[in-house]
Amino acid sequence: QEYLSAERKPFLTEKLSDKSAVKVFFTGRLVYYKGADLLLKAFRRVKNCELFIAGTGVLEQQLKDYARAKGLDGKVHFLGFLPDEQLKQAYADCDIFVLPSTVKSEAFGIVQLEAMVYGKPVINTNLASGVPCVSLDGVTGITVPPSDEKALAAAINKLAQDSALRGEYGRNAEKQRAVQRGKCDKETILSFNRRSEYMKALIIGAAGFVGGYLINELRFAGWEVCATCLANEKIDEECSVRVLDIMDRAATEQLIAQEAPDVIYHLAAQSSVSVSWKRPQLTAEINVVGSINVLEAVRGCEKKIR
């Protein structure tokens, strides 16, 4: 509810060249694996839509030059960095959200969740990562092969031309959120349950939006879930919670040996952009040393852990 509390404004609508156009939104760093270049190529085949790109990165000028060279100036709007309030307004005002990532460096794609919070249909790619498991093909959006500009363009056109389908996928996104939060009836929960060969999961570094999503997703799929956080953090979701600092190798080894999970989701290596910018050395240490500690603990555990 707090995330939805941003003041609603026609943030994208007021920037449209054609006020009747369908608003397609992308946000992310403008780097190689995000697929913004592929999205621009695909957009040459898209009709009656305008594209809004939020974010900065090393490819920004190259993307702008391409859009200008291909005559996309009126159809593509570069928004640069958006503060949280404006970013939420953009999610709320768009018609379609696209995450066109091309390689599995995109491990999850939290921006999909943020779009789904606002009931928006998502177009993502079938990467060998968690990306296609967030927004589901044919349920909350459309999943296309990575690096396939024709398929991407076809998916955008399909949703752009069918407002009823956009509405259906958007409502399903709302239902899926309700399932994950446990705020819906049993029949709806069962309709979204996913079977798995694994039964116990350990989520390391579960405090935050992604951790909460995973906890609820796994619980409603029938998993036993143990989640960890730092001593000054809090996990609101219903599960077993343990305090762990992965920089403490002995504590990490002890906890993993005690819990003996079937699978581990390591989220503690993630940090927000603001934290990584202000404290780059700490972020690097957690990503490298902390992740090595987790891997070594898994290697030393008698049980085979994925």
Disulfide bonds with the S-S distance in Angstrom:
none
